[in-house]
Amino acid sequence: MMKTRILLPVFLILSTLSLFAQPYLKQQGTTKQLYVQDKPYLILGGELGNSSSSNTDYMKPIWGKVKNLNANTILAPVYWELIEPEEGKFNFELVNDLIINARKNDLKLIFLWFGAWKNSMSCYAPLWVKTNQERFPRATDKNGIGQEILSPFSANSLNADIKAFEALMSFIKKIDSKDQTVLMIQVENEIGMLPEARDHSNLANAAFKKPIPTLLFDYLKKNKTALMPEFSALWTKNGSKTSGNWEEVFGKGLATDEIFMAWHYADFIQKLTVAGKAKYNLPMYLNAALNYKKEAKPGEYPSAGPLPHIMDIWKAGAPSIDMLSPDFYNPDFKYWNDLYVRGGNTLFIPEIRFEQGVGAKAFYAIGHYDSMGFSPFSIENGDEKMNADIGSAYKLLNQLSPLILQHQGKKTINGILFDKTNSKQEVRLGDYIFSFSHDLNLGWSGKAKDETWPITGGLIIQLAPDEFIIAGTGIVATFKPLKDKFRAGIAQIDEGVFENGKWIPGLRVNGDQNHQGRHLRIPEGDYSIQKIKLYSYQ
């Protein structure tokens, strides 16, 4: 008797599968995008202060505050000490409350796992870990003095962290895999070694004398021509050896101490990440505390974290981590972002000082670097000016999200960022060259004489060879065609809004507002979206 096979339509199979798909990353052109419910998602986030999510009542007024800033995602710490106050006994009440309240407020969550390390230290480890130094040894300095840092060389510390992290990921999957409220996980927080470049405990010293793992040598050989230049220079300087211990291969000194430590941090994080993803396969990233002084030596900053000059060590040792992400508390925004988009790393800015200019930086990061998202720190504690800045920027970016996500990674989107010392930038898109400048360059405001100028910026998206969207604050654009001996004219500029992805034109910007056809302008302090169509003439 012939058996009858029932074939479901392909679209039905796909829709059924997508119903259960967790958030994931997908390549588009030169960047990766986050997909939620099988649709690309732009993170317009805010990171909570370190202690805010430790109490449900304290969080009650914060949800509305964040929502009023036009954010769509909250980055919230989850604390090992609170979910496992006694070994093996887990309490996820706080995590559950965060997820439920996020849903009520139509917000998404990114959880920050404050496990073995937070800002180098182990201050969020449970007391039963902290008080059992024999079982959970500390990193020590050269004099054998223990630090408030769990040693990454301890199998006991790794296994305890894994058990807690597995339990967390299992709980999130159980209550949230359908709704996809939780989008990503930050594994630990700003890992790094202080006050010296490496751990000098007995476990660490023994590991330091051992041969470098074959896995690292395999990575170096495979990626020899694609290594980060500063790391490649160090390896080459010592003969590009493919056998030996840490000092034999990289030489004696603080740089080698940092590389050694980075490898063992990465090995710890790889095992932790693999275990967590096995329970619920969400995207996972690491954040880095950046050196405030570029000339600082290892040990003078949180050394061995996922920093650009040792990015290769982290990529080799922790390949299951999806992104390495910078935290910004210094003024060198462009410099560090340039370093973090090397080697195929997708930019995500999970933490940045909440101050004047964050709105402009959000436009720039998302437009110029195809950033997956942006998130000021202590989002619930901004003053009126700061809230107006990020709230106005996020309002526009929310409208533009479908268009941004359509163009990211395709070289049809760019960003601009200005202050007084860097007040001009040229962008080539379509058939035209755009000369952008800070609004105060016009000299029409008394602020132009000030010693410092407010940070301004925006983004531009190419719709057609002669048609563009420009959005932001405090920017002026003039134009010239790529064709030689031609000039550019403004066919029309409309200020408007996007509603559900559809462009709704408002004011026709002409006359004094575009300087009689000379430029497009968004004054400093204003935030708007303008659609411009150009033409060429001789």
N, C-alpha and C positions, 0 to 999 in steps of 0.2 A: 504494500500500500504506500503510495507516494505521500510524503509529508508536505504539508503546506507551510511555506515561509511567509510570515507577515512582515512586509517592509514598510517602515515608517518613512514619511517624507523627510528629506534631509533637513529642511528648515525646522521641523518639529524636533528632530534629534538635537540639533544645535541649540534651539531655544531651551530644551530640557536641560542640556548640559550647562548652559550659561547661567541657569537659575541657581546652580550650586557652586559656581566658580567664585573663589575668594578674590580679593583685590590682587592684581598682578602688574608686572611691568611689561611693556611692549615697545620694541624699537620702532622709531619713526625717523627715517633719515639719519641724521647725525646724533640723535638724542634718544633717551628712553622716556616714555610717558607712563604715568600711573593710570591703571584702568580699574574702575569701580562699577559693579553691576554691568561689566562688559562695555563701559563707555569711558573715554579719556577724561581725566579729572585734574584740574589745576588747584593746587593747595594754596589757599589764601588763609594763612594760619596765624595763630597767636600762641606762644608758649606761656604756660602758667608759671608764676613764681614757684620756687622749689617746694614750698610747704602747702600751697593752696589746695591741692587735691587730696590732702590727708584727712579732710573733714567734710562730710556731705553738707552740713549746715552752712559752713563757711563758703561753700561753692554756690549756694542758692542764688545770691545776687549776681554772681560772676557770669552765669550763662547769658543773661540778658545784656550785660555790658558788652560781651564779646559779639553777640548777635547784632547789636547796634553799630558795631564797627564794620559791618558787612563782611566779616570773616566767615569762612565755611568750615574751618577745622580748628580744633583745640589740641595742642600738644601737652599732654598731662603726664607727670611722673607717676609711676607705680613703684611702691617701696617694698623691698624685700622684708625689712624689719616688721612691716605691718601685715603682710600677707602670710608670713610664717613666723609668728612670735615665739612659737614653740616648735622644735624640730619635728617635721612630718605632719604638723597640724596646720592646715591652710584655711585662711579666712579671706574670701573674695568679695565681701560685702561692699567695700569701697569701690572696687572695680566694677561690680554690678551696678552700683548707683551712678557711676560716671557714664556707663553705656546707656542706661535708661534715660538719664537726664539729657544726654547728647541727642538722643532720638527725639525727645519731647521738644527740643529747641532746634530741630532740623540741622544739627551740626554733626560733623564727623570727628573722629578721634585718631590721634597718633600717640601710642603709649611709649613713654621713656622708661626703660627698665633700669631702675636704680638698684642694681644688684651688688656685685662684688666691689665696683668702683663708681664713684661719682666725683668729678673734678679731681682725679688722681686718688682721692682718699676713699676709705672703706667705711664711711660714716653711716651708710644706710644698711650695712649688714646687720642681721639680728644680734641681739646681745649674746645668745648662746654660741655664736660664731666669734664675736669680739673677745669674749672672756675665756676662750679655750685656745690659747696660743700654741699649745703643744700639738693640738689637732689641726688648727688653722694658723700656720705660722705667718708672721709678718715679714715684709721686706725690711732690710736693715741697711744702715749706712756703712761706711768703711770701718767705723769704730764698733760695729756690732749693735748699735742702738736701734731698737725696733721703731718702725714708723706706723702711722695710722693707715697702712696700706697692706692689704692681703698680698702675699707673694703669689704671682702667677705660676710658680713652680710647684705649688702644692696640689696634688691630686684630690685631696680632701676638700679644698676650697672649690675646685672646679666641679666636683661631683655634687656638692651641696648647692652651688649656684644652678647647675643643670636641673636638679630635681625641682627647685622652685620655679625656674623658667619654664620647664615642661608643664608643670601644673598650671601656670598662668596661661600658656598658649592653649592648653586643653580646655580650660574654662572659657576663654574667648571664643574658641571654635564652637563649643557646646551652645552658647547663648547668642552668638552673633554671626555665624557663618551665612545665615540667610539674609540678614539685614545689612551686613557689611558696614557697620558703624565704625569699627576699628580698621584703619587703612594700612598702617605700617607700624613697625616696631623699631625704636632706637635701642640698640644693644649696649647696655651700660651708658656712661656719660663722661665724655672728655677724659678718656684714659690717658695716663701719663705718669712718669716717674719723677718724684721730687724727694729730697732736695739734691739728689745726685743723679747722674745719668743712668745708673743701673742699680739693681738690687744686689747687695753683697752678702746675702744670707748664705748658709752652708749649701742649701739646695741650688741657689743661683751660681755660686762659685764652682760647684761641681759641673753644672751644665756648661759654664763658660769655657771649661777646658776640653769639652768633648768636641768631636768633629761636627762641622755644620751639617745639618740634615740634608740628605740627598734631594729631598723635595725642593729645597731652595736652589740648589745647584741646577737642577733640571729647569727651573723657571728662568734662571739667569742665562743659561745656554740657549733656551728656546726663544727668549725675548732680548737677546744681546743687542740687537740693533734698534730696539724700541724702548729701552730703559729710560727713565727720567734722566736728563743730562747730568744733574748734580750727583745722582747715585752712580751712574755709569762712570763718571770721572773718578770717583773714589775707588771703585772696583778696579778700573783700568790702571790707576796710579800704582796699585799694589800687584799688578801683573795679571789681572783677570783670572786668578787661580780658580780651579774647580775641585779642589780638595783641600782639607786642612781645617784647623779650628778657627774661631772668630778672629783672633789677632793675626794668625798666619795669612788669612785671606784678605782682611780689611785693614790690617795694621793696628798698632797700639794707639789708644787715645779715646777721647770722649765720643767721637763719631762711631767708633766700633762698639763702645758700650751701649750706645743708643740703638744701633742696628740689632745687636744681640737681644736687647730688651724688647724691641718692637716685634721681633720674630716670636718670642715666647708669649707676649700679650696676644699676638695674632693667632697663635696656635690655640690658646685658651678660648678666644672669641670664636674661632672656627668650630671648635667642638661644641660650644654653647649654642651657636647659631644652628648648626646641623640638628642638634637635639630639639631645639625649639621649632624649627621648620617641619620636622618629622611629625610633630603634634598638630601644627596648623601653619601651612606654608604661606605666610604673609611676607611681603617685601621687608627686608631688614637693612638698616644702615648704621654707620658709626659717625659720631660727631667729633670734631677736633678743637681743642683750645689752641688758638694760633699764637705764635710768638709775637709779643708786642714789639720787641726790638729785633730787627732782622739779623743783627750781629750777635744776638744772645747765644750762649753756648749751652749744649745739652746739660741739664740739671738746673739751669737758670729759668727754664720754662718747663711745662709738663712734657717731659721728653718721652720719645718712643710711641707717642700716639699716632693716629692716622694723618700725619703731616705730609705735605707735598714732597719734601726731599727724601722721605723714606716710604713713599707710596708703593713702590715696587715690593717692599717687604710685606706690606699689608695685602697687596693683591696676590702675592705668592702664598702667604700663610693663612689668609682668611678669604678664599675665593667665594664662599657662600654669602658674604656680605655684598649687598647690591650697590651701595654707594658709600663714598667717603665724603663727608659734608663739613664745611667750615662754620664755626661759630664766630661772630664778628663783634669784637670790642676794641677794635683799632681802626684808624682812618683809611687804611690801605685797601679799600674795597675792590678796586679793579685789579690790583696786583695779585691778591690772593685768589680771586675768582679765576683769573687767567691760569693760575697753577692748578686749580681743582678741576678744570675741564680737559686736562691732558689725559692721554692714554685711554680715551673712551669713557672716562668717568662722567656720569650725568650730574649736573649741579642741583643740589637742594640746599636751601639755607634754612636750617631748622631753628636758628637762634641768632638774633642780632640786637644790639643795644637799641632800646626804644627811645628815640630822640628825633630831633628835627632832621628831615631828609629821608626817613624810612620809606615814605610813599614813593619818592623819586627812585630810591634804590630798588624797590619792588618792581617798578616798571622796567628799569634797566636790567636787572637780573633775569626777568622773565623774557624780555625782548632780545637782549644781546647774547645771553648765555643759554637760552632755552631752558631756564631753570624750571624744575618740576614744581617748585613752590617757594614760599617766603614766610617768615614767622618772627615777628618781634618778640623779645623776651619780656616777661612780666606784663603781659598784654592787659591784665586787669587793673594795672596801676598807672596808666597814662594820664597826663593832665589834659586840659581842654584842647590845647594846641596840638599835642601829639595825637590825641584821638581824632581830631578833625583831619589831620594829615593822612593817617593810615586809613581812616574811615572813608575819606573822599577817594583815595587811590583805589581801595578795594571795591568801592561802588562801581568805578569805571572798569576795573579788571574783571569783576563779576559779569558785567555786560559783554565784555570782549572775550570771555573765556572760550566760547565755541570757536571763534575766529583764531584766537591765539593757538589753541590746540590743533587746529587744522593746519597751521603754518609752521609750527615749531619743527626744527630739524630739517627744514627745506630751503633755508637761506632766503626766505621771502619775508622775514621779520627781523627787526633789529631794535636796539635800545640806545638811549643817550642819557648821559649823567653829567651834571655841571656843578662846579663851585667857582670861586673867583680865580683860582690858579689854573683851572682846566675848564675854560668857558666856551670852547668851540670844538666841534666834531663834524667830520664829513661821513656821509653814508651813501652808498651806491645801491639803488634798487630800481628794477625795471629799466626804463630808458633814461633815467635821470640821476644826477648827483645832487644830494641834499646837503646844504651847509647849515647845520644846526648851531645855535648859540644860546647862551644864558640870556634870559629876558632882560636882565639888567645891563647887558652890553649895549642896548639901545640908548641908555642914558636918560630915559624918560621918567625915571623915578629917583627920588632923593637918596634911596638906598644904594644907588650905583657908586656913591662916594664912600660908602662904608668900608672899613678895613676887611671885613669878611662878608661874603654873600651867602644867603641861604642855599642849601643844596636843592637843585631842581633837576627834572628829567622827564623822560617819557619813552614811548615806543612807537614804531612805525611798522605798518603791515602793507605789503604790496597786494592789491586786489587785481590789477591789470598792469600792463607796461606803463600806463599813464594815469593810474588811479590808485589812491593810497588812503589808509586810515592813519591818523596821527592822534595820539592821546598822551596826556600828562599834565605837567604844571611847570610854568616858568620857562618856556622854550620858544624860540623863534626859528623858522625855517625859510631859507631862500633856495632857489633851484636853478639848475642849468642842464641842458640836454647832453647826452653822451655824444651826439652828433656834433662834429666840429663846425664852427661858424654859425651855429644856431643859438637862439635865445629861447628861454622858457616863459610861457605866459600861463596865467591862472584861468582856466575855463570856468571853474566854480569851486567855492568852499562852502560846505554846509556843516553847521554844528548840530549835533543830534544825539540820539540815544539808540541803543539796541534793546529791543524787547523780544525775549524768547528767540534770540538770534537774528531777528529781523531789524534792519536799519530803518529808523524813523527820523527823517530830517526835520530840523527845527529852523533856526535862524539861517538865512543866506548871508554869509559873512563877506562883506564887500566894503568899498569906500575906505573910511578911516580904519575900520577893523582889520583890513589886510593891506593897509598903507598904499591904497590906490593900485592894487595888483602887484605889490612888491614882495610880500611875504605872508606866511601863515604864522599866527602868534597865539600862544596861550599865556596870559600874563602870570607872573609869579603870584602865588596865592589862590589862583583859580585852577580848577580841574575840569577838563572837558575832553570830548571826543570830536574830532573834526575829520570830515571826508573831503579830500581834495582831488580834483581832476586837472591835469596839466595839458598843455599843448606846446608845440615848438613852432618858431617862426624865424625868418631871417630879416 
